[in-house]
Structure formats: C-alpha cells, structure tokens
C-alpha cells in the first residue's frame, strides 16, 4: 500500500493547526506542515504502524505521534485514511465522538 487520503475533518485540522502556528511565524507553519505529510506517507507504506487506544475509543483507528500532535488513521483495503490530526494532550474521546471515521 502506498496511498493515503485525508478525510474532510483531517484537512480542516491541518488548516486550523497551520493557521494557528502562522499567526506567530509563517515559516514555522510551512515547516510544520511537512511533518504530518511525511508521517502520512510513512503510514501509507506501512499501514498498521502506531497503536490502538481502546482506552480512548472503540473506533477501528490507530494513533501515530508526530511531535506534539497525534495522527489518527485507519487502514482500508487499498489506502490509509487520515481521520484526524490533533494535539496529543487533547481530550481524544470527546474529540472523536464528534467525528465519524
């Protein structure tokens, strides 16, 4: 597998995080956005990386850290779907409850 897709929620997450960082430093925002996309490529080539967090959700998703952020994704038959990107310190159960992967 070597393909990933972003859910609408994940696209929104990336835009919001990048916009937040850009308020202080546009260059930092440009550098930051490269990190999750590199992680997406890695996950697409090796689906199943990361870990389940059954203590946080019963959804069929995996978690992969990228700095202070967490990529939440699921492995589908022909691709990896990036469900969300959020701060690792966030209330993940509440956050995911608002999303349907």
C-alpha positions in Angstrom: 0.0 0.0 0.0 1.4 3.4 -0.8 -1.6 5.7 -0.8 -3.3 7.9 1.7 -6.4 10.1 1.7 -7.3 12.9 4.0 -10.8 13.0 5.5 -12.6 16.4 5.3 -12.0 16.6 9.1 -8.3 15.9 8.8 -8.0 18.6 6.1 -9.7 21.0 8.4 -7.5 20.0 11.3 -4.3 20.6 9.2 -5.6 24.0 8.1 -6.5 25.1 11.6 -3.2 24.0 13.1 -1.2 25.6 10.3 -3.2 28.8 10.6 -2.6 28.9 14.4 1.1 28.4 14.0 1.3 31.0 11.2 -0.2 33.7 13.5 3.2 33.7 15.2 5.5 32.5 12.5 4.6 31.8 8.9 7.9 30.0 8.2 7.3 27.7 11.2 3.9 26.9 9.8 5.4 26.0 6.5 8.0 23.8 8.1 5.4 22.2 10.4 3.0 21.1 7.6 5.8 19.0 6.1 6.0 16.8 9.2 2.4 15.3 9.2 2.6 14.8 5.4 5.8 12.8 5.8 4.1 10.8 8.5 1.1 10.1 6.2 3.5 8.8 3.5 5.2 6.5 6.1 1.8 5.2 7.3 0.7 4.6 3.7 3.8 2.5 3.1 3.5 0.6 6.4 -0.2 0.5 7.4 -0.7 -0.9 10.9 2.1 1.3 12.5 1.0 3.0 15.6 -1.2 1.7 18.3 -4.9 1.2 19.1 -6.1 3.1 22.1 -9.1 1.1 23.3 -8.9 3.1 26.5 -9.8 6.2 24.4 -12.1 4.8 21.7 -13.7 1.7 20.3 -13.4 3.0 16.8 -11.2 1.0 14.4 -8.4 3.6 14.3 -4.7 3.7 15.0 -2.7 6.5 16.6 0.7 7.8 15.4 2.6 10.6 17.2 4.0 13.5 15.2 5.8 15.8 17.6 3.1 17.3 20.0 0.4 16.1 17.6 -1.3 12.8 17.0 -2.4 11.4 13.7 -5.5 9.3 13.9 -6.0 7.0 11.0 -7.4 3.8 9.7 -6.2 1.2 7.3 -8.6 0.5 4.4 -8.1 -2.2 1.8 -6.3 0.0 -0.8 -5.3 3.1 1.2 -4.8 4.7 4.5 -7.4 7.2 5.6 -6.2 10.0 7.8 -9.2 10.6 10.1 -7.8 13.5 12.2 -4.7 15.3 13.3 -4.9 16.8 16.8 -2.8 17.8 19.8 -1.8 14.8 21.8 -2.9 16.5 25.0 -6.5 17.0 23.8 -9.5 15.1 25.2 -9.4 12.4 22.5 -12.6 10.6 23.4 -14.6 13.8 23.2 -12.8 14.9 20.1 -13.5 11.6 18.3 -17.1 11.4 19.5 -17.7 14.4 17.2 -16.2 12.6 14.2 -17.3 9.5 12.3 -14.3 7.8 10.7 
